[in-house]
Amino acid sequence: MTKRNLIRVNGFLVVRLPHLNRDQAGRGVYPAQPPVLGTIHYGGIDRMPWFDIDEELYAGVLPANIGQARQLIEEDNNDDFTGIKLCKDLDTAFTLLEYSNRLEAANEVIVIRSEKLTQIKGAIDFDMSKVSWIGYDVVVLGDLSLLREGLFTLPASFPRWEERLNESGLFSSRALFDEYVAAYKAVSVKGAIEQLPDDTAYGIDMVEIGRLGPKI
């Protein structure tokens, strides 16, 4: 692999597949139904990261090696308050994916990158041939996805924005950032959706989402 094939990314997450991004138990932290507009599911960062691992961790039934790997991820992300628990090792991410999917193939590994996350968490080299970039999520770092909480929650309040989503339920261009954030703020002040925090530690950023193929 040459340096020309390398890109800088922030890390990896095991998340639910867009159409399975729901908690069937309906406990409230995650939706009982996946966020969807027509046939387009939300495909951003806020898709129940590490959920199936953590369910068994809290139940006390997670195998020791899997639990140790998950704990290392937690410890590696203790220096910030973004709430984004990234794995920096691809082999570990795929090991946790395999365990998460042993009963049902409900999860995938994604890779993410953003300017602010690079400042906060740093970045690692990654082989660009392994990733297919699928679009941008709009994220309040440390809080929520404005796509999921806004457009996918109350689409009627975001006229003409649905048609600007790509097939992955994300934006294809960074150029939509300022306009969408302004639209979200205008809707949120009416109280229909969650308002933006008065003081965010890290602000709002566009986080690029990449999908990885099967482990080679």
C-alpha positions in Angstrom: 0.0 0.0 0.0 1.4 3.4 -1.0 0.8 6.7 0.8 -1.3 7.7 -2.2 -3.8 5.0 -1.2 -4.1 6.3 2.4 -6.7 8.7 3.8 -7.1 10.1 7.3 -10.2 8.9 9.2 -11.3 9.2 12.8 -12.2 5.5 13.5 -14.9 2.8 13.2 -18.3 2.0 14.8 -20.5 -1.0 14.8 -24.0 0.3 14.1 -27.3 -1.1 13.2 -28.2 -1.5 9.5 -30.5 1.4 8.5 -33.6 -0.7 8.2 -32.9 -2.4 11.6 -32.1 0.7 13.5 -34.7 0.2 16.2 -35.2 -1.2 19.7 -38.0 -3.7 19.4 -38.5 -3.5 23.1 -39.5 0.1 22.8 -37.6 1.3 25.9 -37.4 4.9 24.7 -33.7 5.5 24.3 -33.9 4.3 20.7 -37.0 4.4 18.5 -39.2 1.3 18.2 -39.3 1.8 14.5 -36.3 2.8 12.2 -36.3 6.4 11.0 -37.5 6.3 7.4 -38.9 8.7 4.8 -40.7 6.7 2.2 -38.2 4.1 1.2 -35.2 6.1 2.5 -33.8 5.1 5.9 -31.6 7.3 8.0 -28.0 6.1 7.4 -26.0 8.4 9.6 -23.9 8.0 12.7 -26.7 7.7 15.3 -27.6 4.1 14.7 -27.4 2.4 18.0 -23.6 2.1 18.1 -22.3 -1.0 19.9 -25.9 -1.7 21.0 -25.9 -5.5 20.9 -22.5 -5.7 22.6 -23.6 -3.4 25.3 -26.9 -5.2 25.9 -25.0 -8.3 26.9 -22.3 -6.3 28.8 -25.0 -4.8 31.0 -26.7 -8.2 31.4 -23.3 -9.7 32.6 -23.2 -12.4 29.9 -20.6 -11.0 27.5 -17.6 -13.3 26.9 -14.4 -11.9 28.6 -12.5 -11.2 25.4 -15.4 -9.3 23.8 -15.9 -7.4 27.0 -12.3 -6.4 27.2 -12.3 -5.2 23.6 -15.4 -3.1 24.3 -13.9 -1.7 27.5 -10.7 -0.6 25.7 -12.9 1.4 23.3 -14.6 3.1 26.2 -11.3 3.9 27.8 -9.8 5.2 24.6 -12.7 7.7 24.3 -12.7 9.0 27.9 -10.8 12.1 27.1 -13.7 14.0 25.4 -17.5 14.4 25.7 -18.5 13.9 22.1 -20.4 10.7 23.0 -18.9 9.0 19.9 -17.0 5.9 21.1 -14.7 5.1 18.2 -12.6 2.0 17.7 -9.3 2.8 16.1 -8.5 -0.8 15.1 -10.3 -2.3 12.1 -9.7 -6.0 13.1 -11.2 -5.3 16.5 -14.2 -3.6 14.9 -14.8 -6.6 12.7 -14.4 -9.0 15.7 -17.1 -7.1 17.5 -19.3 -7.0 14.4 -19.0 -10.7 14.0 -20.1 -11.2 17.6 -22.9 -8.7 17.3 -24.2 -10.5 14.2 -23.9 -14.1 15.4 -27.7 -14.4 15.9 -28.9 -11.9 13.3 -27.0 -9.9 10.7 -28.4 -6.6 12.0 -25.2 -4.5 12.2 -22.4 -3.2 10.0 -19.1 -1.5 10.4 -18.9 2.2 9.4 -15.9 4.5 9.2 -16.3 8.2 9.9 -14.3 11.4 9.5 -14.9 15.1 10.2 -12.7 18.2 10.7 -13.8 18.7 14.3 -13.5 15.1 15.3 -10.0 15.1 13.9 -9.2 18.1 16.2 -10.8 16.3 19.2 -9.9 12.7 18.7 -7.1 12.7 16.2 -7.0 10.5 13.0 -5.5 7.3 11.7 -4.4 6.2 8.2 -6.8 4.0 6.3 -6.7 2.3 2.9 -9.1 4.4 0.8 -9.9 1.3 -1.4 -11.7 -0.3 1.5 -14.4 2.4 1.9 -17.4 3.7 0.0 -18.3 7.1 1.2 -22.1 7.3 1.4 -22.8 10.9 2.6 -22.8 13.4 5.4 -24.7 13.5 8.6 -25.2 16.8 10.5 -24.3 16.2 14.1 -24.2 18.2 17.3 -21.1 16.6 18.8 -21.9 15.4 22.2 -25.6 15.4 21.6 -27.6 14.4 18.5 -27.9 14.0 14.8 -29.9 16.9 13.4 -31.0 14.8 10.4 -32.4 12.1 12.6 -34.0 14.4 15.1 -35.1 17.0 12.6 -36.0 15.9 9.0 -36.6 12.2 9.9 -38.7 13.1 12.9 -40.9 15.9 11.6 -40.6 15.9 7.8 -43.6 18.2 7.3 -41.7 21.0 9.0 -38.8 20.7 6.5 -40.4 21.2 3.1 -38.3 20.2 0.1 -35.5 18.8 2.3 -36.5 15.2 1.8 -35.7 15.4 -1.9 -32.2 16.6 -1.1 -31.4 13.4 0.7 -29.4 10.8 -1.1 -30.3 7.1 -1.2 -28.5 6.5 2.1 -30.6 9.1 4.0 -27.7 11.6 4.1 -26.5 14.7 2.3 -24.2 14.3 -0.6 -22.7 17.7 -0.3 -21.2 19.8 2.5 -22.7 22.8 0.9 -26.1 22.1 2.5 -24.7 22.4 6.1 -25.4 26.1 6.9 -28.8 26.0 5.2 -30.0 22.9 7.0 -28.7 24.0 10.4 -30.7 27.3 9.9 -33.8 25.3 9.0 -33.4 23.1 12.0 -33.1 26.1 14.3 -36.2 27.8 12.8 -38.3 24.6 13.5 -36.8 23.9 16.9 -37.7 27.3 18.4 -41.3 26.5 17.8 -40.9 23.6 20.2 -41.8 20.8 17.8 -38.4 19.2 17.9 -35.5 19.2 20.3 -33.8 22.6 20.5 -30.1 23.0 20.0 -28.2 23.4 23.3 -27.4 26.9 24.3 -23.8 26.1 24.8 -22.3 23.1 23.0 -18.8 22.0 23.9 -17.8 21.2 20.3 -20.4 22.7 18.1 -22.1 21.3 15.0 -20.2 19.4 12.3 -20.8 17.5 9.1 -19.6 13.9 9.7 -18.9 11.9 6.7 -20.0 8.3 6.8 -18.3 5.4 4.9 -19.4 1.9 4.4 -16.9 -1.0 4.5 -17.1 -4.2 2.5 -16.7 -7.6 4.1 -13.5 -8.3 6.0 -10.7 -9.6 3.8 
